[in-house]
Amino acid sequence: MSMSFIDLGAQQTRLRAGLDRAMARVLDHGQYIMGPEVAALEAALCKASGAAHAITCANGTDALGMVLMAWDIGPGDAVFVPAFTFVATAEVVAWVGATPVFVDVETDSFTMDPESLRRAVTHSVTLGLKPRVVMPVDLYGLPADYVAIEEVANEHGLKILADAAQSYGAARGGKKVGTFGDATGLSFFPSKPLGCYGDGGAILTSDAELAATLKSIRVHGQGTHKYDNVRIGLNARIDTLQAAILLEKLTIFDEEVAGRNKVAHRYSDRLGNTVATPQVPADATSVWAQYTVRVQDRPHVQALCKDAGVPTMVYYPIPLSQQTGYRHYPTVPGGVPVSERLAGEVLSLPMHPYLSDTDLDRVCETLAKACTV
Ligand SMILES: *Cc1c(COP(=O)(O)O)cnc(C)c1O
């Protein structure tokens, strides 16, 4: 009786008939690129998030990179990213020739520390860089502290590009993901809370001019017609089939987010005395892309979980400031001690809306055993 870390099979069983019909419709009309499902998905994302514009694209990494391209971010520009995130956040900065500057995160929320950001901005100027963009990451599904980050951004004229690859559907301070900052990048990688059956992504923004530029970048920098190329672009469209799949998944998405929250609350009730459980600020909701605890002797705990058939994962074991491909980039003065500590302590537990009470009990009992010395 094996337990899944993320159970995409249960979701597929639930949606299979609708998915089959949706995919058959695409095969019937044959518009595999930019078919009607793409526009329908963009409209659905706007309606659900409250964003004025949604531009779908090939994946979450492209979503972030395209915005930096649209803003003409390049050599000499500093872009502030948390050291504790998936590599794509910093990767796109390096793509455009700009300098990622690593900022520390907060222990309880795992998201960017606004005071560390402030120090990093000052430092970037002393390095001769021009502070241009901050990319807060909504790690594990919880929106970053955008109110505090916006304050720093406004002081220094920074644009805010939210990396919401893990947090579509969450909210903070009465605002939904997709309406924070100047633009928001989403990922529909299969294991994200809203995932397709391949790669997919989107950008949400209220800026009409940015939206128009992004639509051009998405198709080779297209101008007024197919063979008019007004800028350097990409081939970064989402497949019509993936858009069709996402439209089906959206029909149960709110219910699934509620299911994830139920699992998270049960975990927190049961595990509060055993391990450091994730904290959600009073004004925020999370979509629980991961339920991530902190433990002291992680190799020991992970081994015992493995023996008990409880799958666990570590997101992420190495801060970006220590990655071989990235450690030559600047880090905030004083370093990123919280990111370094978290990289050694975090442990993500099985999390999906279909996790049974029996499995949840087994996870909690195993952790309780593993953590008592
Ligand atoms: C998944 C992820 C991305 C990249 O998304 P892809 O669709 O895999 O390209 C970027 N940032 C974060 C924080 C992610 O979790």
The ligand as a Gaussian input file, in Angstrom:
#p B3LYP/6-31G(d) Opt

LIG

0 1
 C        8.300000      25.742000     -10.944000
 C        8.929000      27.025000     -10.642000
 C        9.412000      27.880000     -11.654000
 C        9.528000      27.486000     -13.088000
 O        8.402000      26.989000     -13.680000
 P        8.532000      25.996000     -14.946000
 O        7.128000      25.936000     -15.471000
 O        9.017000      24.686000     -14.428000
 O        9.469000      26.606000     -15.923000
 C        9.892000      29.128000     -11.289000
 N        9.915000      29.516000     -10.006000
 C        9.484000      28.722000      -9.000000
 C        9.542000      29.235000      -7.607000
 C        8.995000      27.442000      -9.287000
 O        8.583000      26.660000      -8.282000

